[in-house]
Amino acid sequence: METTAMNEQRLARIRVMAAEHLEVDPETLTMTTDFARDCGADSLVLMDFRAALEEEFEVTIAQQDWDDLLTLERVYQVLADLAGW
């Protein structure tokens, strides 16, 4: 069974990865920060971030989900569904 600590570690890793790609301080990213609107991420940055997520978490994110991966909350939800967390 998954623990809260494991989920928090995953979320922390996603936050750090997002911050690296968005070139922002991880502490500025809330669960609802919009990567495009609030951080100015363009489509190339978001595409690179998605590719990094797929590699890091060993999942394939369906193209129909790509446009929806604009917040930490949504990224975590999609990854959790795909990875079975």
Contacts in CASP RR format, 6 or more apart in sequence:
PFRMAT RR
TARGET T0000
AUTHOR 0000-0000-0000
METHOD contacts of the structure
MODEL  1
METTAMNEQRLARIRVMAAEHLEVDPETLTMTTDFARDCGADSLVLMDFR
AALEEEFEVTIAQQDWDDLLTLERVYQVLADLAGW
2 85 0 8 1.000
6 85 0 8 1.000
7 85 0 8 1.000
10 76 0 8 1.000
10 79 0 8 1.000
10 85 0 8 1.000
11 72 0 8 1.000
11 76 0 8 1.000
13 56 0 8 1.000
14 53 0 8 1.000
14 72 0 8 1.000
14 75 0 8 1.000
14 76 0 8 1.000
14 79 0 8 1.000
15 26 0 8 1.000
15 29 0 8 1.000
15 72 0 8 1.000
16 26 0 8 1.000
17 49 0 8 1.000
17 52 0 8 1.000
17 53 0 8 1.000
17 56 0 8 1.000
18 26 0 8 1.000
18 29 0 8 1.000
18 35 0 8 1.000
18 49 0 8 1.000
18 72 0 8 1.000
18 75 0 8 1.000
19 25 0 8 1.000
19 26 0 8 1.000
19 28 0 8 1.000
19 29 0 8 1.000
21 41 0 8 1.000
21 45 0 8 1.000
21 48 0 8 1.000
21 49 0 8 1.000
21 52 0 8 1.000
22 29 0 8 1.000
22 35 0 8 1.000
22 39 0 8 1.000
22 40 0 8 1.000
22 41 0 8 1.000
22 45 0 8 1.000
22 49 0 8 1.000
24 39 0 8 1.000
29 39 0 8 1.000
29 72 0 8 1.000
30 72 0 8 1.000
31 71 0 8 1.000
31 72 0 8 1.000
31 73 0 8 1.000
32 71 0 8 1.000
32 72 0 8 1.000
32 73 0 8 1.000
33 39 0 8 1.000
33 71 0 8 1.000
33 72 0 8 1.000
34 70 0 8 1.000
34 71 0 8 1.000
35 41 0 8 1.000
35 45 0 8 1.000
35 46 0 8 1.000
35 49 0 8 1.000
35 69 0 8 1.000
35 70 0 8 1.000
35 71 0 8 1.000
36 42 0 8 1.000
36 46 0 8 1.000
36 70 0 8 1.000
37 70 0 8 1.000
41 49 0 8 1.000
46 66 0 8 1.000
46 69 0 8 1.000
46 70 0 8 1.000
47 66 0 8 1.000
49 69 0 8 1.000
50 61 0 8 1.000
50 66 0 8 1.000
50 69 0 8 1.000
53 59 0 8 1.000
53 61 0 8 1.000
53 69 0 8 1.000
53 75 0 8 1.000
53 79 0 8 1.000
54 60 0 8 1.000
54 61 0 8 1.000
57 79 0 8 1.000
57 82 0 8 1.000
57 83 0 8 1.000
58 83 0 8 1.000
59 79 0 8 1.000
59 82 0 8 1.000
59 83 0 8 1.000
60 82 0 8 1.000
61 69 0 8 1.000
61 78 0 8 1.000
61 82 0 8 1.000
65 78 0 8 1.000
68 74 0 8 1.000
68 78 0 8 1.000
69 75 0 8 1.000
69 78 0 8 1.000
79 85 0 8 1.000
END
